[in-house]
């Protein structure tokens, strides 16, 4: 691996870590009902918080004009407002920080010729996704400023989903800048890995869907109801899953259905990773891939346990944030496992013992 590739790779990992932190702060902002505390979007000047008593009174007066204050927080003190303000301000400040830490090193690496051919368009695309995330975040906040006391669960899911995609794409690009050492021996492993690649991609896709389902659970506060496990209302498949019309609205607006779907997807993930592990075990030529599957399966199991505990304890903030962190860790482990299997294709044409570096990673 060249020095330029190593520097760019470390930078991308730093960006991924910052996106992870931002997702966690965003989760805390949601759990503390802080997301509507700043009622304006000022991409530049908004980086400066209130600096005087008059500034704080002005920000508080604007908050008092939205339904969340009049219907839920009527009579809130200024000191209590400051608490929720700082959560939202911190979330937005992190977004600006990520943008700066992405753009300035990107320009430096580009001017120094340190970015591998073909990689620059992908990095620019990643930056554009980050900019769109900021716009989407404000679009989400707007949904709670007029007719609602919270943000739209649809926009919340889109906002979280794009953040996870940005994290995953940046992580994939960073992995592609590392040394290609292969994960198996011989053409037989390469050929057998094709079916496993498809299965691993399905795992990553299902993990992503599960995260989106979790966003709908959060957006509807669905974790604050049906706080029993494994049954819901005394049944494994409870009544009322499809009471809304048209039927598909239940998937996104019926609290019971949204929580039920989140549970079922978790069970599906556990079954899928177990079946995938048995598929890997049937390919002994794959040297260390089974260890990666065990790790992924272990993370999924821990994540399910955290989800159950969060539900049974009525969503304490600490457990809910740990559950969210484990979701991102699960997604990262799934991407890494899929990348290792995909790496077989690139490694097939490379003699054993050699590595290929400095190549732009595939999309």
C-alpha positions as a printed NumPy array, in Angstrom:
array([[  0.   ,   0.   ,   0.   ],
       [  1.424,   3.385,  -1.006],
       [  1.771,   6.258,   1.425],
       [ -0.96 ,   8.172,  -0.399],
       [ -3.381,   5.267,  -0.232],
       [ -2.661,   4.822,   3.474],
       [ -3.324,   8.498,   4.214],
       [ -6.552,   8.551,   2.227],
       [ -7.678,   5.329,   3.869],
       [ -7.064,   6.672,   7.39 ],
       [ -8.908,   9.877,   6.469],
       [-11.914,   7.88 ,   5.251],
       [-11.96 ,   5.869,   8.473],
       [-11.942,   9.148,  10.438],
       [-14.918,  10.332,   8.366],
       [-16.741,   7.066,   9.099],
       [-16.039,   7.476,  12.825],
       [-17.405,  11.027,  12.742],
       [-20.526,   9.903,  10.882],
       [-20.997,   7.193,  13.506],
       [-20.716,   9.787,  16.292],
       [-23.149,  12.029,  14.452],
       [-25.669,   9.199,  14.181],
       [-25.356,   8.605,  17.914],
       [-25.837,  12.289,  18.731],
       [-28.797,  12.299,  16.362],
       [-30.256,   9.363,  18.255],
       [-29.811,  11.171,  21.553],
       [-31.422,  14.25 ,  20.02 ],
       [-34.432,  12.182,  19.061],
       [-34.663,  10.387,  22.413],
       [-34.51 ,  13.66 ,  24.339],
       [-37.096,  15.293,  22.04 ],
       [-34.578,  17.994,  21.153],
       [-34.823,  17.982,  17.367],
       [-37.28 ,  20.88 ,  17.066],
       [-35.526,  23.225,  19.483],
       [-33.858,  25.183,  16.652],
       [-36.555,  26.405,  14.295],
       [-34.313,  27.978,  11.642],
       [-31.769,  26.626,   9.197],
       [-28.697,  28.797,   8.801],
       [-25.949,  26.645,   7.282],
       [-23.203,  29.215,   8.022],
       [-24.346,  31.552,  10.797],
       [-26.123,  28.71 ,  12.578],
       [-22.723,  27.433,  13.696],
       [-22.662,  30.279,  16.242],
       [-24.862,  29.472,  19.272],
       [-26.623,  32.151,  21.348],
       [-23.946,  34.219,  23.079],
       [-26.018,  36.571,  25.21 ],
       [-29.129,  36.512,  27.347],
       [-30.987,  38.375,  24.596],
       [-29.928,  35.756,  22.025],
       [-31.227,  32.966,  24.265],
       [-34.537,  34.717,  24.784],
       [-34.885,  35.187,  21.025],
       [-34.224,  31.492,  20.319],
       [-36.642,  30.487,  23.093],
       [-39.337,  32.827,  21.756],
       [-39.095,  31.202,  18.329],
       [-39.43 ,  27.742,  19.898],
       [-42.557,  28.879,  21.741],
       [-44.257,  29.483,  18.385],
       [-44.298,  25.814,  17.311],
       [-46.873,  23.165,  18.329],
       [-44.381,  21.092,  20.347],
       [-44.089,  23.876,  22.902],
       [-47.772,  24.791,  23.112],
       [-49.035,  21.189,  23.23 ],
       [-46.283,  19.377,  25.143],
       [-43.776,  21.741,  26.743],
       [-46.015,  24.612,  27.792],
       [-44.352,  26.412,  30.691],
       [-40.855,  25.051,  29.975],
       [-38.126,  27.069,  31.667],
       [-35.268,  28.7  ,  29.789],
       [-32.772,  26.38 ,  31.478],
       [-34.725,  23.317,  30.3  ],
       [-34.868,  24.782,  26.797],
       [-31.1  ,  25.19 ,  26.788],
       [-30.68 ,  21.461,  27.398],
       [-32.632,  20.448,  24.302],
       [-31.116,  23.325,  22.304],
       [-27.569,  22.104,  22.914],
       [-28.411,  18.577,  21.749],
       [-29.76 ,  19.861,  18.438],
       [-27.011,  22.436,  18.056],
       [-24.376,  19.764,  18.711],
       [-25.924,  17.508,  16.082],
       [-25.887,  20.276,  13.486],
       [-22.379,  21.384,  14.459],
       [-21.1  ,  17.837,  13.954],
       [-22.617,  17.859,  10.48 ],
       [-20.713,  21.04 ,   9.63 ],
       [-17.533,  19.588,  11.153],
       [-17.794,  16.441,   9.052],
       [-18.178,  18.586,   5.942],
       [-15.032,  20.608,   6.726],
       [-12.953,  17.566,   7.679],
       [-14.048,  15.903,   4.451],
       [-13.611,  18.804,   2.022],
       [-10.274,  20.296,   3.112],
       [ -8.27 ,  17.023,   3.137],
       [ -9.974,  16.008,  -0.12 ],
       [ -8.648,  19.15 ,  -1.805],
       [ -5.21 ,  18.575,  -0.277],
       [ -5.007,  14.96 ,  -1.437],
       [ -6.222,  15.952,  -4.901],
       [ -3.713,  18.788,  -5.309],
       [ -0.879,  16.511,  -4.129],
       [ -1.888,  13.766,  -6.556],
       [ -2.485,  11.292,  -3.73 ],
       [ -5.868,  10.019,  -4.906],
       [ -5.824,   6.875,  -7.051],
       [ -7.291,   7.093, -10.59 ],
       [-11.014,   6.513, -10.606],
       [-11.416,   7.227,  -6.896],
       [-11.945,  10.992,  -7.121],
       [-15.462,  10.817,  -8.659],
       [-16.526,   8.447,  -5.895],
       [-15.198,  10.774,  -3.22 ],
       [-16.987,  13.727,  -4.806],
       [-20.161,  11.642,  -4.858],
       [-19.683,  10.888,  -1.161],
       [-19.342,  14.625,  -0.467],
       [-22.538,  15.338,  -2.42 ],
       [-24.359,  12.721,  -0.33 ],
       [-23.162,  14.507,   2.785],
       [-24.463,  17.841,   1.514],
       [-27.815,  16.254,   0.669],
       [-27.919,  14.847,   4.19 ],
       [-27.833,  18.356,   5.596],
       [-30.701,  19.435,   3.36 ],
       [-32.658,  16.308,   4.243],
       [-32.103,  16.98 ,   7.945],
       [-33.705,  20.409,   7.654],
       [-36.524,  18.954,   5.533],
       [-37.15 ,  16.527,   8.384],
       [-37.216,  19.295,  11.004],
       [-39.648,  21.321,   8.885],
       [-42.216,  18.543,   9.202],
       [-42.531,  19.233,  12.932],
       [-42.758,  23.01 ,  12.918],
       [-46.344,  23.619,  11.769],
       [-48.939,  20.888,  12.183],
       [-47.126,  18.246,  14.241],
       [-45.493,  17.992,  17.642],
       [-42.721,  15.794,  16.261],
       [-41.023,  15.106,  12.946],
       [-42.43 ,  12.838,  10.256],
       [-41.367,   9.215,  10.727],
       [-40.939,   8.99 ,   6.955],
       [-38.447,  11.848,   6.902],
       [-36.727,  10.542,  10.023],
       [-36.23 ,   7.152,   8.356],
       [-34.906,   8.808,   5.202],
       [-32.501,  10.959,   7.239],
       [-31.132,   7.998,   9.18 ],
       [-31.054,   5.801,   6.086],
       [-28.927,   8.288,   4.146],
       [-26.539,   8.645,   7.108],
       [-26.087,   4.873,   7.212],
       [-25.507,   4.752,   3.454],
       [-22.873,   7.505,   3.735],
       [-21.163,   5.551,   6.517],
       [-21.32 ,   2.307,   4.531],
       [-20.067,   3.811,   1.273],
       [-17.175,   5.574,   2.978],
       [-16.277,   2.348,   4.796],
       [-16.397,   0.383,   1.524],
       [-14.104,   2.879,  -0.201],
       [-11.648,   2.717,   2.702],
       [-11.592,  -1.071,   2.622],
       [-10.879,  -0.98 ,  -1.113],
       [ -7.704,   1.017,  -0.52 ],
       [ -6.177,  -1.726,   1.617],
       [ -4.041,  -4.628,   0.56 ],
       [ -5.798,  -7.426,  -1.266],
       [ -4.659, -10.615,   0.411],
       [ -7.526, -12.88 ,  -0.584],
       [ -9.641, -14.992,   1.693],
       [ -9.311, -18.401,   0.191],
       [ -7.126, -20.688,  -1.854],
       [ -7.497, -21.474,  -5.499],
       [-10.035, -21.013,  -8.255],
       [-12.445, -23.402,  -6.535],
       [-12.888, -20.993,  -3.629],
       [-13.341, -18.159,  -6.103],
       [-16.091, -19.973,  -7.975],
       [-17.903, -21.118,  -4.831],
       [-17.715, -17.632,  -3.374],
       [-20.133, -16.231,  -5.956],
       [-23.189, -17.7  ,  -4.259],
       [-21.819, -16.664,  -0.889],
       [-21.311, -13.123,  -2.158],
       [-24.977, -12.932,  -3.09 ],
       [-25.956, -14.293,   0.322],
       [-23.631, -11.828,   2.094],
       [-25.054,  -8.948,   0.081],
       [-28.53 , -10.054,   1.119],
       [-27.405,  -9.943,   4.738],
       [-26.135,  -6.373,   4.343],
       [-29.376,  -5.35 ,   2.627],
       [-31.5  ,  -6.904,   5.383],
       [-29.411,  -5.205,   8.074],
       [-30.033,  -1.89 ,   6.33 ],
       [-33.773,  -2.584,   6.089],
       [-33.804,  -3.473,   9.78 ],
       [-32.175,  -0.135,  10.62 ],
       [-34.861,   1.661,   8.604],
       [-37.547,  -0.308,  10.436],
       [-35.912,   0.802,  13.681],
       [-36.188,   4.41 ,  12.505],
       [-39.938,   3.955,  12.046],
       [-40.133,   2.436,  15.536],
       [-38.357,   5.52 ,  16.888],
       [-40.405,   7.928,  14.793],
       [-43.691,   6.498,  16.092],
       [-42.401,   5.896,  19.64 ],
       [-43.438,   2.309,  19.022],
       [-40.955,   1.046,  21.592],
       [-43.027,   2.62 ,  24.36 ],
       [-45.909,   0.219,  23.756],
       [-46.253,  -3.599,  23.726],
       [-43.334,  -3.876,  26.158],
       [-43.343,  -7.658,  26.426],
       [-41.383, -10.411,  24.718],
       [-41.673, -12.787,  22.895],
       [-45.433, -12.154,  22.79 ],
       [-47.284,  -8.966,  21.891],
       [-50.646,  -8.516,  23.61 ],
       [-50.349, -12.141,  24.677],
       [-49.881, -13.448,  21.125],
       [-46.926, -14.092,  18.867],
       [-48.898, -12.697,  15.905],
       [-51.204, -10.117,  17.517],
       [-54.53 ,  -8.878,  16.198],
       [-54.615,  -5.428,  14.668],
       [-51.633,  -5.718,  12.324],
       [-53.677,  -4.607,   9.314],
       [-56.482,  -2.469,  10.699],
       [-55.533,   0.631,   8.677],
       [-56.571,   1.145,   5.085],
       [-55.019,   0.888,   2.585],
       [-53.117,  -2.09 ,   3.918],
       [-49.618,  -0.79 ,   3.206],
       [-50.12 ,   2.202,   5.515],
       [-49.874,  -0.245,   8.413],
       [-46.224,  -0.839,   7.548],
       [-45.352,   2.773,   8.309],
       [-48.069,   4.218,  10.554],
       [-49.525,   1.371,  12.635],
       [-47.502,   1.273,  15.861],
       [-48.271,  -2.406,  16.429],
       [-47.321,  -3.416,  12.877],
       [-44.137,  -1.356,  12.832],
       [-42.87 ,  -2.948,  16.038],
       [-43.942,  -6.418,  14.861],
       [-42.051,  -5.995,  11.577],
       [-38.937,  -4.874,  13.461],
       [-39.097,  -8.001,  15.606],
       [-39.627, -10.33 ,  12.632],
       [-36.748,  -8.779,  10.694],
       [-34.476,  -9.422,  13.688],
       [-35.45 , -13.091,  13.732],
       [-34.956, -13.223,   9.975],
       [-31.465, -11.784,  10.305],
       [-30.481, -14.368,  12.891],
       [-31.759, -17.246,  10.728],
       [-30.061, -15.822,   7.627],
       [-26.658, -15.465,   9.268],
       [-26.869, -19.026,  10.625],
       [-27.709, -20.417,   7.183],
       [-24.956, -18.294,   5.664],
       [-22.481, -19.701,   8.177],
       [-23.382, -23.261,   7.191],
       [-22.875, -22.3  ,   3.534],
       [-19.428, -20.984,   4.362],
       [-18.56 , -24.147,   6.284],
       [-19.325, -26.135,   3.142],
       [-16.455, -24.317,   1.42 ],
       [-13.323, -25.394,   3.315],
       [-11.103, -23.569,   0.787],
       [-12.149, -20.287,   2.404],
       [ -9.428, -19.81 ,   4.956],
       [-10.627, -17.338,   7.578],
       [-14.08 , -16.357,   6.34 ],
       [-15.888, -18.55 ,   8.94 ],
       [-14.353, -16.451,  11.734],
       [-15.814, -13.311,  10.18 ],
       [-19.256, -14.92 ,  10.003],
       [-19.046, -15.948,  13.654],
       [-18.233, -12.365,  14.595],
       [-21.108, -11.05 ,  12.487],
       [-23.496, -13.603,  13.966],
       [-22.33 , -12.729,  17.466],
       [-22.944,  -9.023,  16.889],
       [-26.422,  -9.745,  15.502],
       [-27.226, -11.879,  18.555],
       [-26.016,  -9.153,  20.938],
       [-28.038,  -6.611,  18.985],
       [-31.196,  -8.69 ,  19.371],
       [-30.595,  -9.033,  23.118],
       [-30.1  ,  -5.263,  23.375],
       [-33.307,  -4.69 ,  21.449],
       [-35.282,  -6.964,  23.756],
       [-33.797,  -5.317,  26.853],
       [-34.551,  -1.852,  25.476],
       [-38.158,  -2.853,  24.853],
       [-38.715,  -4.543,  28.212],
       [-37.228,  -1.569,  30.091],
       [-39.395,   0.951,  28.201],
       [-36.589,   2.471,  26.115],
       [-34.101,   4.012,  28.566],
       [-31.842,   6.422,  26.676],
       [-28.613,   4.587,  27.52 ],
       [-29.849,   1.227,  26.25 ],
       [-31.528,   2.758,  23.213],
       [-28.287,   4.466,  22.192],
       [-26.319,   1.264,  22.747],
       [-28.861,  -0.544,  20.574],
       [-28.373,   2.053,  17.844],
       [-24.59 ,   1.844,  18.095],
       [-24.75 ,  -1.933,  17.767],
       [-26.912,  -1.514,  14.654],
       [-24.172,   0.524,  12.937],
       [-21.556,  -1.985,  14.115],
       [-23.647,  -4.799,  12.634],
       [-23.886,  -2.934,   9.325],
       [-20.108,  -2.367,   9.289],
       [-19.415,  -6.037,  10.073],
       [-21.775,  -7.087,   7.279],
       [-20.048,  -4.787,   4.789],
       [-16.625,  -6.043,   5.837],
       [-17.7  ,  -9.66 ,   5.433],
       [-19.179,  -8.935,   2.004],
       [-15.996,  -7.124,   1.001],
       [-13.842, -10.092,   2.031],
       [-15.895, -12.402,  -0.173],
       [-15.865,  -9.897,  -3.044],
       [-12.098,  -9.625,  -2.643],
       [-11.813, -13.227,  -3.871],
       [-12.762, -12.081,  -7.357],
       [ -9.971,  -9.512,  -7.408],
       [ -7.539, -11.973,  -5.858],
       [ -8.255, -14.78 ,  -8.315],
       [ -5.853, -13.388, -10.906],
       [ -3.087, -12.62 ,  -8.381],
       [ -0.525, -15.32 ,  -7.508],
       [ -0.562, -16.516,  -3.915],
       [  1.602, -14.395,  -1.638],
       [  1.297, -11.236,  -3.755],
       [ -0.937,  -8.248,  -3.103],
       [ -2.557,  -5.575,  -5.21 ],
       [ -2.603,  -2.04 ,  -3.855],
       [ -3.285,   1.447,  -5.086],
       [ -6.388,   0.507,  -7.041],
       [ -9.592,   2.462,  -6.908],
       [-12.171,   0.398,  -5.002],
       [-15.258,  -0.765,  -6.885],
       [-18.562,   0.93 ,  -6.21 ]])
